[in-house]
Amino acid sequence: MMLLLALCCMTLTAGAQRVLTLDECHQLALKNNKKLKVSEEEVNKARYEMYSSYANYLPKVSATATYTHNNKSVQLLSDENIAALNNIGTMTQAQIDAYRQELLAIYMSDPSAVISLAMLQNDPIVSKLVADFMSLNVEDALNQIGEQVTDAFNVDTKNIYSGIVTVQQPIFAGGKIVAYNQITKDLKGLAESKLDLQQQEVVVTTDQAYWQIVSIANKLKLAESYAESLRTLNADVEKMVAEGVSTNSEQLAVKVKLNEAETALLKAQNGLALSKMLLCQICGLPLDSDIVLADEKLDDVLLTHQKPCYSESEIETNRPELRCLSLANDIYAKKVWVTRADYLPTIGAFGNYTLSNPSCFNGFQNEFTGLWSFGVMAKIPVFHWGEGYNKTRMAKAEAKIQQYNYEDTKEMIMLQVRQCETRLNEADSRLKQSQEKLNDADENLRMANAGFREGVVESSVLNLAQTAWLQAHSEYIDAKIDCIMADVNLRKAAGVLQ
């Protein structure tokens, strides 16, 4: 029953473990890194800005509508004028009546001064005119006309509605639109180069954490093997002391080495656990994830790299930092165009359609009416006391500064690549030396074990051989990891790290 329970626990533990290759670690790190997500959004931002810059070539259409409520209406006539117009019939009728009374008074006082009544009666036309005049009443008609006039001048401006549709089309802007469009393209390339640089940084960080775990795991196996050898040696020395062929001091010396080995083994176990936590954090996994690396299980670390040689043109093309600086050079050069364009003539066309209520295109009317208008506008700078000239020269100076920074960075990067090549050659040489030292340590340990079993070699000599074997294997592992990281750093320095 206990055996079955133990097997089940081992199965569950093994099932919970996750085996990761270096490529899988790269993919997880690139997928889950928060800084990379920010850089990806920076690329998207630059892309959208580039798309929006194309709109500067096209006409812009805008519409505006307004509504205004006033507590009073605009009154074009004064109250006196309104009263006069509304009562114009009454005043006219009073004047006519007064004139008729005056005529009658004249006729009654001096009949010979006017046409005789007989003549008026004998002429039907004149008789009709006189009769119409004597019966004329224009009061109501003229009052109505006056009221109509005042109503025509009374415009309701308490509620005002207006709207305008405007179309603007740039014709010539001194080259600013073209330069800005090219700048946005360069900014997009700059963001992509920065993303590439950060991706390479993540890959290098992942490689360092991955191979650190592989190194610690292999050293842990060495520490376990070394501790097991010391335990065996300690048991043999105890037997020899019991038989009187060895001393207690030799046994104590072996126990001291065994304690040191077990302490080193515990440190290696803790270091392996912490290193795996670091790799989990880099890959975006929970820190308590039970992971096992594919190369961690190998008895030996495999080297697959070849010594590359990169030309200066390849490095200049592939290195993200140089691409960034090259794009920055282009951006600063185009900023000279933008600065110069501010002091060149600009020409644009526009068109408007305006709609309003009340309107005054056919008198004042409370209805919607509108009109079209279009035109061309030109702005020509005449004199600015040398401001444009000096700003253009300042922009050119900034472009030169950026060019000098590019050349300086290029020289430093070329030096870095050569240094990485030198470190790779040194790592290869150190690997060969550690291989030879490892072979010698293996042979020395074999001979020491054989001599100890035959009784011709003391335990201290065997312990020294074991220590030398442990050191040689540890140095061999470090040399291989150094070769791997030197190759990674060289490819990163050359800009070809994928």
C-alpha positions as CSV (number, residue, x, y, z in Angstrom):
1,M,0.0,0.0,0.0
2,M,2.8,2.4,0.9
3,L,4.6,1.5,-2.3
4,L,1.5,2.2,-4.4
5,L,1.0,5.6,-2.7
6,A,4.6,6.5,-3.3
7,L,4.3,5.6,-7.0
8,C,1.1,7.8,-7.3
9,C,2.9,10.7,-5.7
10,M,5.8,10.4,-8.1
11,T,3.4,10.2,-11.0
12,L,1.6,13.4,-9.9
13,T,4.9,15.2,-9.4
14,A,6.2,14.2,-12.7
15,G,3.0,15.2,-14.4
16,A,3.1,18.6,-12.8
17,Q,6.6,19.3,-14.1
18,R,6.9,21.3,-17.3
19,V,9.9,20.6,-19.6
20,L,11.0,23.8,-21.4
21,T,13.4,24.1,-24.3
22,L,15.4,27.3,-25.0
23,D,13.1,28.2,-27.9
24,E,10.0,27.8,-25.7
25,C,11.6,30.0,-23.1
26,H,12.3,32.6,-25.8
27,Q,8.6,32.5,-27.0
28,L,7.2,32.8,-23.5
29,A,9.5,35.7,-22.6
30,L,8.7,37.5,-25.8
31,K,5.0,36.9,-25.4
32,N,4.7,37.9,-21.7
33,N,7.3,40.7,-21.3
34,K,5.4,43.9,-20.4
35,K,8.1,46.2,-21.8
36,L,7.8,44.5,-25.1
37,K,4.0,45.0,-25.1
38,V,4.6,48.7,-24.5
39,S,7.0,48.8,-27.4
40,E,4.5,47.0,-29.6
41,E,1.9,49.6,-28.8
42,E,4.5,52.3,-29.6
43,V,4.8,50.6,-33.1
44,N,1.0,50.7,-33.5
45,K,1.0,54.3,-32.4
46,A,3.6,55.2,-35.0
47,R,1.7,53.3,-37.6
48,Y,-1.5,55.1,-36.9
49,E,0.3,58.5,-36.9
50,M,1.7,57.6,-40.3
51,Y,-1.8,56.7,-41.6
52,S,-3.1,60.0,-40.2
53,S,-0.4,62.0,-42.0
54,Y,-1.8,60.9,-45.3
55,A,-5.0,62.9,-44.5
56,N,-3.0,66.1,-44.9
57,Y,-3.0,65.5,-48.7
58,L,-6.8,65.3,-48.8
59,P,-9.5,68.0,-48.5
60,K,-10.9,68.5,-45.0
61,V,-14.6,68.8,-44.6
62,S,-16.1,70.2,-41.4
63,A,-19.7,71.1,-40.4
64,T,-20.8,73.5,-37.6
65,A,-24.3,74.1,-36.3
66,T,-25.4,76.6,-33.7
67,Y,-28.6,77.5,-31.9
68,T,-29.0,80.8,-29.9
69,H,-31.9,81.9,-27.8
70,N,-32.2,85.6,-27.0
71,N,-34.5,87.1,-24.4
72,K,-35.4,90.0,-26.8
73,S,-35.9,90.3,-30.5
74,V,-34.1,92.8,-32.6
75,Q,-36.4,95.8,-33.3
76,L,-35.5,97.7,-36.5
77,L,-38.1,100.5,-36.0
78,S,-38.6,102.7,-32.9
79,D,-41.8,102.7,-31.0
80,E,-42.7,106.1,-32.4
81,N,-42.1,104.9,-36.0
82,I,-44.2,101.8,-35.3
83,A,-47.1,103.9,-33.9
84,A,-46.9,106.3,-36.9
85,L,-47.0,103.5,-39.4
86,N,-49.9,101.7,-37.6
87,N,-51.9,105.0,-37.5
88,I,-51.0,106.3,-41.0
89,G,-54.6,105.8,-42.2
90,T,-56.1,107.7,-39.3
91,M,-53.7,110.6,-39.8
92,T,-54.3,110.6,-43.6
93,Q,-58.0,110.5,-43.2
94,A,-57.9,113.3,-40.7
95,Q,-56.0,115.4,-43.2
96,I,-58.4,114.6,-46.0
97,D,-61.4,115.4,-43.8
98,A,-59.8,118.7,-42.9
99,Y,-59.2,119.5,-46.5
100,R,-62.8,118.7,-47.4
101,Q,-64.1,120.9,-44.6
102,E,-61.8,123.6,-45.9
103,L,-63.1,123.3,-49.5
104,L,-66.7,123.3,-48.3
105,A,-66.0,126.4,-46.2
106,I,-64.5,128.2,-49.2
107,Y,-67.5,127.2,-51.4
108,M,-70.0,128.3,-48.9
109,S,-68.3,131.7,-48.3
110,D,-67.6,132.4,-52.0
111,P,-69.4,130.3,-54.5
112,S,-68.0,132.3,-57.4
113,A,-64.4,131.2,-56.5
114,V,-65.1,127.5,-57.4
115,I,-66.7,125.8,-60.2
116,S,-70.4,126.3,-60.2
117,L,-72.6,123.5,-59.0
118,A,-74.4,123.4,-62.3
119,M,-71.1,122.6,-64.1
120,L,-70.3,119.9,-61.6
121,Q,-73.7,118.4,-62.1
122,N,-73.6,118.7,-65.9
123,D,-70.2,116.9,-66.2
124,P,-70.6,113.3,-65.1
125,I,-66.8,112.6,-64.7
126,V,-66.2,115.6,-62.5
127,S,-69.3,114.9,-60.7
128,K,-68.1,111.4,-59.9
129,L,-64.7,112.6,-58.8
130,V,-66.2,115.1,-56.5
131,A,-68.6,112.6,-55.1
132,D,-65.7,110.1,-54.6
133,F,-63.6,112.7,-52.9
134,M,-66.4,113.8,-50.7
135,S,-67.0,110.2,-49.7
136,L,-63.3,109.1,-49.5
137,N,-62.4,107.0,-46.4
138,V,-58.7,105.6,-46.4
139,E,-58.3,105.2,-42.7
140,D,-58.7,101.4,-42.5
141,A,-56.8,100.7,-45.7
142,L,-53.8,102.8,-44.8
143,N,-53.7,101.6,-41.2
144,Q,-53.7,98.0,-42.6
145,I,-50.8,98.8,-44.9
146,G,-48.9,100.5,-42.0
147,E,-49.4,97.4,-39.9
148,Q,-48.1,95.2,-42.7
149,V,-45.0,97.4,-43.0
150,T,-44.3,97.2,-39.3
151,D,-44.9,93.4,-39.3
152,A,-42.4,93.1,-42.2
153,F,-39.8,94.9,-40.1
154,N,-40.6,92.9,-37.0
155,V,-38.1,89.9,-37.2
156,D,-38.2,87.1,-34.6
157,T,-34.5,86.9,-33.5
158,K,-35.2,85.2,-30.2
159,N,-34.4,81.8,-31.8
160,I,-31.5,81.9,-34.2
161,Y,-30.3,78.8,-36.1
162,S,-27.2,78.7,-38.3
163,G,-24.9,76.1,-39.9
164,I,-21.9,76.1,-42.1
165,V,-20.1,73.3,-44.1
166,T,-16.5,74.1,-44.9
167,V,-14.1,72.4,-47.3
168,Q,-10.4,73.1,-47.1
169,Q,-7.8,71.8,-49.6
170,P,-4.1,72.6,-49.2
171,I,-2.4,73.3,-52.6
172,F,1.1,74.2,-51.5
173,A,2.5,74.3,-48.0
174,G,6.2,74.8,-48.7
175,G,6.9,71.0,-48.7
176,K,5.8,70.6,-45.0
177,I,3.2,68.0,-45.7
178,V,5.5,65.8,-47.7
179,A,8.3,66.1,-45.1
180,Y,5.9,65.3,-42.2
181,N,4.6,62.2,-44.1
182,Q,8.2,61.0,-44.5
183,I,9.0,61.8,-40.9
184,T,6.1,59.6,-39.7
185,K,7.4,56.7,-41.8
186,D,10.8,57.1,-40.2
187,L,9.2,57.2,-36.8
188,K,7.4,54.0,-37.5
189,G,10.7,52.4,-38.5
190,L,12.3,53.9,-35.4
191,A,9.7,52.3,-33.2
192,E,10.2,48.9,-35.0
193,S,13.9,49.1,-34.5
194,K,13.5,49.9,-30.8
195,L,11.1,46.9,-30.5
196,D,13.7,44.7,-32.2
197,L,16.4,45.9,-29.8
198,Q,14.2,45.2,-26.8
199,Q,13.4,41.8,-28.2
200,Q,17.1,41.0,-28.5
201,E,17.6,42.2,-24.9
202,V,14.9,39.8,-23.7
203,V,16.4,36.9,-25.7
204,V,19.9,37.6,-24.1
205,T,18.4,37.9,-20.6
206,T,16.5,34.6,-21.2
207,D,19.6,32.9,-22.5
208,Q,21.6,34.0,-19.4
209,A,18.9,32.7,-17.0
210,Y,18.5,29.5,-19.0
211,W,22.1,28.6,-19.2
212,Q,22.7,29.7,-15.6
213,I,20.1,27.0,-14.6
214,V,21.8,24.4,-16.8
215,S,25.2,25.3,-15.3
216,I,23.9,25.1,-11.7
217,A,22.0,21.9,-12.5
218,N,25.1,20.2,-13.9
219,K,27.2,21.5,-11.0
220,L,24.5,20.1,-8.6
221,K,25.0,16.7,-10.2
222,L,28.7,17.1,-9.7
223,A,28.2,18.2,-6.1
224,E,26.0,15.1,-5.5
225,S,28.5,12.8,-7.1
226,Y,31.3,14.4,-5.1
227,A,29.3,14.2,-1.8
228,E,28.5,10.5,-2.6
229,S,32.2,9.8,-3.2
230,L,33.1,11.5,0.1
231,R,30.4,9.4,1.9
232,T,31.9,6.3,0.4
233,L,35.4,7.5,1.4
234,N,34.3,8.3,4.9
235,A,32.8,4.8,5.3
236,D,36.0,3.2,4.0
237,V,38.2,5.4,6.4
238,E,36.0,4.4,9.3
239,K,36.6,0.8,8.5
240,M,40.3,1.4,8.2
241,V,40.4,3.2,11.5
242,A,38.6,0.3,13.1
243,E,41.2,-2.0,11.7
244,G,44.0,0.2,12.8
245,V,45.4,1.0,9.4
246,S,44.3,4.6,9.4
247,T,44.3,7.5,11.9
248,N,41.4,9.5,13.5
249,S,42.9,12.7,12.0
250,E,42.4,11.3,8.5
251,Q,38.9,10.4,9.3
252,L,38.2,13.9,10.7
253,A,39.7,15.5,7.6
254,V,37.4,13.4,5.4
255,K,34.4,14.4,7.6
256,V,35.3,18.1,7.2
257,K,35.4,17.7,3.4
258,L,32.1,15.8,3.5
259,N,30.4,18.6,5.6
260,E,31.8,21.2,3.1
261,A,30.4,19.1,0.2
262,E,27.0,18.8,1.8
263,T,26.9,22.5,2.5
264,A,27.9,23.3,-1.1
265,L,25.2,20.8,-2.3
266,L,22.6,22.6,-0.2
267,K,23.7,26.0,-1.7
268,A,23.5,24.6,-5.2
269,Q,20.0,23.3,-4.6
270,N,18.9,26.7,-3.3
271,G,20.6,28.5,-6.1
272,L,18.9,26.2,-8.7
273,A,15.5,27.0,-7.1
274,L,16.1,30.7,-7.2
275,S,17.4,30.6,-10.7
276,K,14.3,28.8,-11.9
277,M,12.2,31.4,-10.2
278,L,14.1,34.1,-12.1
279,L,13.5,32.3,-15.4
280,C,9.8,31.9,-14.5
281,Q,9.5,35.6,-13.9
282,I,11.2,36.3,-17.3
283,C,8.9,33.9,-19.1
284,G,5.8,35.2,-17.3
285,L,5.1,32.0,-15.4
286,P,4.1,31.6,-11.8
287,L,7.2,31.7,-9.6
288,D,6.3,28.4,-8.0
289,S,6.1,26.6,-11.4
290,D,7.8,23.2,-11.4
291,I,9.9,23.5,-14.6
292,V,12.7,21.4,-15.9
293,L,14.9,22.6,-18.8
294,A,15.6,20.3,-21.7
295,D,19.4,20.9,-21.5
296,E,19.3,20.4,-17.7
297,K,18.9,16.7,-18.1
298,L,21.8,16.3,-20.5
299,D,25.0,14.7,-19.2
300,D,27.0,17.3,-21.2
301,V,26.1,20.7,-22.7
302,L,26.1,20.6,-26.5
303,L,27.8,23.3,-28.5
304,T,26.4,24.0,-32.0
305,H,27.8,27.4,-32.8
306,Q,30.3,28.2,-35.5
307,K,32.7,31.1,-35.5
308,P,31.0,33.8,-37.5
309,C,32.5,36.7,-39.3
310,Y,30.5,39.8,-39.9
311,S,31.3,42.7,-42.3
312,E,30.9,46.3,-41.4
313,S,28.1,46.8,-43.8
314,E,26.2,43.8,-42.4
315,I,26.6,45.2,-38.9
316,E,25.5,48.6,-39.9
317,T,22.4,47.2,-41.6
318,N,21.4,44.7,-38.9
319,R,22.3,46.5,-35.6
320,P,19.0,48.1,-34.2
321,E,20.8,50.9,-32.6
322,L,22.4,52.0,-35.8
323,R,19.1,51.7,-37.6
324,C,17.6,53.9,-35.0
325,L,20.3,56.5,-35.3
326,S,20.1,56.3,-39.1
327,L,16.4,56.9,-39.0
328,A,17.0,59.8,-36.6
329,N,19.4,61.3,-39.1
330,D,16.7,61.2,-41.7
331,I,14.1,62.7,-39.3
332,Y,16.4,65.6,-38.4
333,A,17.2,66.2,-42.0
334,K,13.5,66.4,-42.8
335,K,12.9,68.7,-39.9
336,V,15.1,71.2,-41.8
337,W,12.5,71.1,-44.5
338,V,9.7,71.6,-42.0
339,T,11.4,74.6,-40.5
340,R,12.1,76.1,-43.9
341,A,8.5,75.5,-45.0
342,D,7.3,77.8,-42.2
343,Y,8.8,80.7,-44.1
344,L,7.7,79.8,-47.6
345,P,4.4,80.8,-49.2
346,T,1.4,78.6,-48.5
347,I,-1.6,78.4,-50.8
348,G,-5.0,76.8,-50.1
349,A,-8.5,76.6,-51.5
350,F,-11.7,76.7,-49.5
351,G,-15.4,76.4,-50.0
352,N,-18.3,77.1,-47.7
353,Y,-22.0,76.6,-47.6
354,T,-23.8,78.7,-45.0
355,L,-27.4,78.2,-43.8
356,S,-29.2,80.5,-41.4
357,N,-32.7,81.1,-39.9
358,P,-33.7,84.1,-39.8
359,S,-32.2,85.0,-43.1
360,C,-31.8,88.3,-44.9
361,F,-31.3,87.3,-48.5
362,N,-34.8,88.3,-49.5
363,G,-35.7,90.7,-46.7
364,F,-35.8,89.4,-43.1
365,Q,-37.5,86.0,-43.1
366,N,-37.9,83.4,-40.5
367,E,-36.9,80.5,-42.7
368,F,-33.8,78.5,-43.7
369,T,-31.8,79.9,-46.6
370,G,-28.2,79.5,-47.6
371,L,-25.5,80.4,-50.0
372,W,-22.3,79.0,-51.5
373,S,-18.9,80.6,-51.4
374,F,-15.4,79.5,-52.4
375,G,-12.0,81.1,-52.7
376,V,-8.2,80.8,-52.7
377,M,-6.0,82.0,-49.8
378,A,-2.3,82.6,-50.0
379,K,0.0,83.5,-47.1
380,I,3.4,84.9,-48.0
381,P,5.9,85.8,-45.3
382,V,7.5,89.1,-46.1
383,F,9.9,90.1,-43.4
384,H,10.7,88.4,-40.1
385,W,14.1,89.9,-39.2
386,G,16.0,86.8,-40.2
387,E,14.0,84.4,-37.9
388,G,13.4,81.8,-40.6
389,Y,17.0,81.9,-41.8
390,N,18.4,81.4,-38.2
391,K,15.9,78.6,-37.3
392,T,16.8,76.8,-40.5
393,R,20.5,77.0,-39.6
394,M,19.7,75.8,-36.1
395,A,17.8,72.7,-37.6
396,K,20.8,72.0,-39.8
397,A,23.1,72.2,-36.8
398,E,20.9,69.6,-35.0
399,A,21.1,67.3,-38.0
400,K,24.9,67.5,-38.0
401,I,25.0,66.7,-34.2
402,Q,22.8,63.7,-34.9
403,Q,25.2,62.6,-37.7
404,Y,28.2,62.9,-35.5
405,N,26.4,60.8,-32.8
406,Y,25.7,58.2,-35.4
407,E,29.3,58.0,-36.5
408,D,30.6,57.8,-32.9
409,T,28.1,55.1,-32.0
410,K,29.0,53.2,-35.1
411,E,32.7,53.2,-34.2
412,M,31.8,52.0,-30.6
413,I,29.6,49.2,-32.0
414,M,32.3,48.0,-34.4
415,L,34.7,47.9,-31.4
416,Q,32.1,46.0,-29.4
417,V,31.8,43.4,-32.2
418,R,35.5,42.9,-32.4
419,Q,35.7,42.6,-28.6
420,C,32.9,39.9,-28.7
421,E,34.8,38.1,-31.4
422,T,37.9,38.1,-29.2
423,R,35.9,36.9,-26.1
424,L,34.5,34.0,-28.2
425,N,38.0,33.0,-29.3
426,E,39.2,33.2,-25.7
427,A,36.2,31.1,-24.6
428,D,37.0,28.5,-27.2
429,S,40.6,28.3,-26.1
430,R,39.6,28.1,-22.4
431,L,37.2,25.3,-23.3
432,K,40.0,23.3,-25.0
433,Q,42.2,23.8,-21.9
434,S,39.4,22.8,-19.6
435,Q,38.8,19.7,-21.7
436,E,42.4,18.7,-21.3
437,K,42.3,19.5,-17.6
438,L,39.1,17.4,-17.3
439,N,40.7,14.4,-19.0
440,D,43.7,14.7,-16.7
441,A,41.5,15.0,-13.6
442,D,39.5,11.9,-14.6
443,E,42.6,9.9,-15.1
444,N,44.1,11.2,-11.8
445,L,40.9,10.2,-9.9
446,R,40.9,6.8,-11.5
447,M,44.5,6.1,-10.5
448,A,43.9,7.5,-7.0
449,N,40.8,5.3,-6.5
450,A,42.8,2.3,-7.7
451,G,45.7,3.1,-5.4
452,F,43.4,3.7,-2.4
453,R,41.8,0.3,-3.0
454,E,45.3,-1.3,-3.2
455,G,46.3,0.6,0.0
456,V,49.2,2.5,-1.6
457,V,47.4,5.9,-1.7
458,E,46.3,7.7,1.4
459,S,42.8,9.1,1.8
460,S,44.1,12.6,1.7
461,V,45.6,12.0,-1.7
462,L,42.3,10.5,-2.9
463,N,40.4,13.5,-1.5
464,L,42.7,15.9,-3.4
465,A,42.1,13.9,-6.5
466,Q,38.3,14.1,-6.0
467,T,38.5,17.9,-5.3
468,A,40.6,18.4,-8.5
469,W,38.1,16.3,-10.4
470,L,35.2,18.4,-9.1
471,Q,37.0,21.7,-10.0
472,A,37.9,20.4,-13.4
473,H,34.3,19.4,-14.2
474,S,33.0,22.7,-12.9
475,E,35.5,24.7,-14.9
476,Y,34.5,22.6,-18.0
477,I,30.9,23.4,-17.5
478,D,31.6,27.1,-17.0
479,A,33.8,27.1,-20.1
480,K,31.0,25.7,-22.2
481,I,28.4,28.1,-20.9
482,D,30.9,31.0,-21.5
483,C,31.2,29.8,-25.1
484,I,27.5,29.7,-25.5
485,M,27.0,33.2,-24.0
486,A,30.0,34.6,-26.0
487,D,28.3,33.4,-29.2
488,V,25.0,34.9,-28.1
489,N,26.7,38.2,-27.2
490,L,28.5,38.3,-30.6
491,R,25.3,37.7,-32.5
492,K,23.6,40.4,-30.5
493,A,26.5,42.8,-31.1
494,A,26.3,42.1,-34.8
495,G,22.5,42.5,-34.8
496,V,21.7,39.0,-36.1
497,L,20.2,37.6,-32.9
498,Q,16.8,36.4,-33.8
